């Protein structure tokens, strides 16, 4: 991720060497465009695998992507059996809860990073503790 304030230095052994920063404004709108692309980058690739399919998720996933992802999972033919998370770089709490729910429904979370796996487990534990403390949940048992 690009830092808010950063410096760029040119290293050259010859004063006649071409400036490798030409065409890029390092202070103005180009940096803002690069920063925006880095923040919002998310891609879904669908791959057929046996009797099912794999959705390969790439980049940063947040809550605004969940409707589209849910539709792709629900409408996939053949049915989605796996979410490949090997290229996921960042998620938010809504995504973690969504992934946990998909896993409970039988969708495999393939190549899930340890931090996401641990977060899913923490959310699952927190939700089960909340249910146990909820009087309505106890009455419904």
C-alpha positions as CSV (number, residue, x, y, z in Angstrom):
1,X,0.0,0.0,0.0
2,X,1.2,3.5,-0.8
3,X,2.0,5.6,2.2
4,X,0.3,9.0,2.6
5,X,3.6,10.8,2.5
6,X,6.5,9.3,0.6
7,X,9.6,10.5,-1.2
8,X,11.0,9.2,-4.4
9,X,14.7,9.5,-5.2
10,X,16.5,9.0,-8.5
11,X,19.7,7.1,-8.5
12,X,21.8,7.6,-11.6
13,X,25.4,7.0,-12.4
14,X,25.3,9.3,-15.3
15,X,23.7,12.8,-15.7
16,X,22.7,11.8,-19.2
17,X,20.7,8.7,-18.1
18,X,17.0,8.9,-18.9
19,X,14.7,9.9,-16.0
20,X,12.7,6.7,-15.2
21,X,9.9,8.7,-13.6
22,X,8.9,10.5,-16.8
23,X,5.2,10.5,-17.5
24,X,4.2,10.0,-13.9
25,X,3.2,12.9,-11.6
26,X,4.4,11.7,-8.2
27,X,2.6,14.4,-6.3
28,X,-0.7,15.1,-8.1
29,X,-3.6,13.1,-9.4
30,X,-1.6,10.1,-10.6
31,X,-0.8,9.1,-7.0
32,X,-4.4,9.5,-6.1
33,X,-5.5,7.3,-9.0
34,X,-2.9,4.6,-8.0
35,X,-3.9,4.8,-4.4
36,X,-7.6,4.4,-5.3
37,X,-6.9,1.5,-7.5
38,X,-4.9,-0.2,-4.8
39,X,-7.7,0.3,-2.3
40,X,-10.6,-0.9,-4.5
41,X,-9.0,-3.7,-6.4
42,X,-11.2,-6.8,-6.4
43,X,-11.7,-9.5,-9.0
44,X,-13.6,-12.8,-9.3
45,X,-12.5,-15.5,-11.6
46,X,-14.8,-18.5,-12.2
47,X,-13.2,-21.9,-13.0
48,X,-14.9,-25.2,-13.7
49,X,-13.6,-28.1,-11.6
50,X,-15.1,-31.5,-11.9
51,X,-18.8,-31.5,-11.0
52,X,-18.6,-28.0,-9.5
53,X,-16.9,-24.7,-9.9
54,X,-14.4,-22.6,-8.1
55,X,-14.6,-18.8,-7.6
56,X,-11.1,-17.4,-7.3
57,X,-11.2,-14.2,-5.3
58,X,-8.4,-11.7,-5.9
59,X,-7.6,-8.5,-4.0
60,X,-9.5,-6.7,-1.2
61,X,-13.0,-7.7,-0.4
62,X,-15.4,-5.6,1.5
63,X,-19.1,-5.5,2.3
64,X,-20.0,-3.8,-0.9
65,X,-18.9,-6.9,-2.9
66,X,-21.0,-9.4,-1.0
67,X,-24.2,-9.1,-2.9
68,X,-22.4,-9.8,-6.2
69,X,-20.5,-12.6,-4.7
70,X,-23.6,-14.1,-3.1
71,X,-25.4,-14.0,-6.5
72,X,-22.5,-15.7,-8.2
73,X,-22.4,-18.5,-5.6
74,X,-26.2,-18.9,-5.7
75,X,-26.5,-18.8,-9.5
76,X,-23.4,-20.8,-10.5
77,X,-23.8,-23.8,-12.8
78,X,-22.3,-26.2,-12.0
79,X,-22.8,-25.3,-8.3
80,X,-19.9,-23.6,-6.5
81,X,-18.1,-26.0,-4.3
82,X,-15.1,-23.9,-3.5
83,X,-13.9,-20.3,-2.9
84,X,-10.2,-20.0,-3.7
85,X,-8.9,-17.3,-1.3
86,X,-5.2,-17.6,-2.1
87,X,-5.1,-14.1,-3.7
88,X,-7.2,-12.3,-1.1
89,X,-5.2,-9.6,0.5
90,X,-7.7,-7.8,2.9
91,X,-11.2,-8.4,4.2
92,X,-13.6,-6.7,6.6
93,X,-15.7,-8.1,9.4
94,X,-18.8,-8.4,7.1
95,X,-16.8,-10.5,4.7
96,X,-15.5,-12.7,7.5
97,X,-19.0,-13.4,8.7
98,X,-20.1,-14.1,5.1
99,X,-17.3,-16.5,4.5
100,X,-18.1,-18.3,7.8
101,X,-21.8,-18.6,6.7
102,X,-20.8,-20.0,3.3
103,X,-18.6,-22.6,5.0
104,X,-21.5,-23.6,7.2
105,X,-23.6,-24.1,4.0
106,X,-21.0,-26.5,2.6
107,X,-18.8,-24.1,0.4
108,X,-15.1,-25.0,0.9
109,X,-12.8,-22.1,1.7
110,X,-9.7,-23.2,-0.2
111,X,-6.2,-21.7,0.5
112,X,-7.6,-19.4,3.2
113,X,-4.9,-17.4,4.9
114,X,-4.3,-18.0,8.6
115,X,-5.4,-14.5,9.6
116,X,-8.8,-14.9,7.8
117,X,-9.2,-18.5,9.2
118,X,-8.5,-17.3,12.7
119,X,-10.9,-14.4,12.4
120,X,-13.7,-16.7,11.1
121,X,-13.2,-18.9,14.1
122,X,-13.3,-15.9,16.5
123,X,-16.5,-14.6,14.9
124,X,-18.0,-18.1,15.2
125,X,-17.0,-18.3,18.9
126,X,-18.3,-14.8,19.6
127,X,-21.6,-15.6,18.0
128,X,-22.1,-18.8,19.9
129,X,-21.3,-17.0,23.2
130,X,-23.9,-14.3,22.3
131,X,-26.5,-16.9,21.6
132,X,-25.9,-18.6,24.9
133,X,-26.3,-15.3,26.7
134,X,-29.5,-14.5,24.8
135,X,-32.6,-15.5,26.8
136,X,-34.7,-16.0,23.7
137,X,-32.1,-18.5,22.4
138,X,-32.3,-20.5,25.6
139,X,-36.1,-20.5,25.5
140,X,-36.1,-21.8,21.9
141,X,-33.9,-24.8,22.7
